[in-house]
Amino acid sequence: MSNDGQPPAQDPLIDEAQEEQRRSAAARLFDIRRVIGGLFVAYGVIVTLIGVFDSRAEIDKAEGVRINLWAGLVMLAFGLFMLLWQWLRPAEPPAPNEKQPGT
């Protein structure tokens, strides 16, 4: 077989499938629910641990409420909710930009 300096022919269906995979991966990677959920989980764990180890003086300062513990648990629950939502309903990849005939 001779190669006359032309690139090998590519299958347009394979190119389209690869492009769809790239768009889908980019949509999942930059889903804001993942970022928000991850940050809330991280901060929720930290604040919950601080709340578990609060001293008696800190609890008395908050009028007997373990506010760090409760705030940390709420943040943790919200972060897990965001991550669960992102997992159950993944982001749709954007539609490909197709040129209209005559434009």
C-alpha positions as CSV (number, residue, x, y, z in Angstrom):
1,M,0.0,0.0,0.0
2,S,1.3,3.4,-0.8
3,N,0.7,6.4,1.3
4,D,0.5,9.5,-0.9
5,G,1.0,11.9,2.0
6,Q,-2.7,11.8,2.9
7,P,-3.8,11.0,6.4
8,P,-5.7,7.7,6.9
9,A,-9.4,8.0,6.6
10,Q,-11.3,8.3,9.9
11,D,-14.7,6.9,10.7
12,P,-17.0,9.8,11.5
13,L,-19.1,7.7,13.9
14,I,-16.0,6.9,16.0
15,D,-15.1,10.6,16.0
16,E,-18.6,11.5,17.1
17,A,-18.7,8.9,19.9
18,Q,-15.3,10.2,21.2
19,E,-16.5,13.8,21.1
20,E,-19.7,12.8,23.0
21,Q,-17.5,11.1,25.7
22,R,-15.4,14.2,26.1
23,R,-18.4,16.4,26.4
24,S,-20.0,14.1,28.9
25,A,-16.8,13.8,31.0
26,A,-16.4,17.6,31.0
27,A,-20.0,18.1,32.1
28,R,-19.6,15.7,35.0
29,L,-16.2,17.1,36.0
30,F,-17.4,20.7,36.2
31,D,-20.8,20.0,37.8
32,I,-21.2,22.6,40.6
33,R,-23.0,20.1,42.8
34,R,-19.8,18.1,43.1
35,V,-17.8,21.2,44.2
36,I,-20.4,22.4,46.7
37,G,-21.0,19.0,48.1
38,G,-17.3,18.3,48.6
39,L,-16.7,21.6,50.3
40,F,-19.7,21.2,52.6
41,V,-18.7,17.6,53.5
42,A,-15.2,18.7,54.3
43,Y,-16.2,21.7,56.4
44,G,-19.0,19.6,58.0
45,V,-16.6,17.0,59.2
46,I,-14.3,19.6,60.6
47,V,-17.0,21.6,62.4
48,T,-18.6,18.3,63.7
49,L,-15.3,17.2,65.2
50,I,-14.9,20.6,66.8
51,G,-18.4,20.3,68.2
52,V,-17.7,16.8,69.6
53,F,-14.7,18.1,71.5
54,D,-16.2,21.4,72.7
55,S,-15.3,22.3,76.3
56,R,-17.8,23.0,78.9
57,A,-17.0,26.8,78.7
58,E,-17.8,26.8,75.0
59,I,-21.1,25.0,75.5
60,D,-22.0,27.4,78.3
61,K,-21.1,30.4,76.1
62,A,-23.7,29.1,73.6
63,E,-26.3,28.8,76.4
64,G,-26.0,25.0,76.6
65,V,-26.4,24.3,72.9
66,R,-23.7,22.4,71.2
67,I,-23.9,24.7,68.2
68,N,-20.7,23.5,66.5
69,L,-22.0,19.9,66.6
70,W,-25.4,20.8,65.2
71,A,-24.0,23.2,62.5
72,G,-21.4,20.6,61.5
73,L,-24.1,17.9,61.2
74,V,-26.3,20.1,59.1
75,M,-23.4,21.0,56.8
76,L,-22.4,17.3,56.5
77,A,-26.0,16.4,55.6
78,F,-26.3,19.1,53.0
79,G,-23.0,18.2,51.4
80,L,-24.0,14.5,51.3
81,F,-27.3,15.5,49.8
82,M,-25.6,17.5,47.0
83,L,-23.2,14.6,46.2
84,L,-26.1,12.1,46.2
85,W,-28.1,14.4,43.9
86,Q,-25.2,14.6,41.5
87,W,-24.7,10.9,41.6
88,L,-28.4,10.1,41.0
89,R,-29.0,12.7,38.3
90,P,-25.7,13.3,36.5
91,A,-25.3,16.5,34.4
92,E,-26.4,16.2,30.8
93,P,-23.6,17.0,28.3
94,P,-24.2,20.1,26.2
95,A,-25.7,19.5,22.7
96,P,-23.1,19.6,19.9
97,N,-23.0,22.8,17.9
98,E,-24.3,21.9,14.5
99,K,-24.4,24.4,11.8
100,Q,-27.7,25.0,10.1
101,P,-27.8,24.7,6.3
102,G,-27.7,28.1,4.6
103,T,-26.0,30.0,7.6
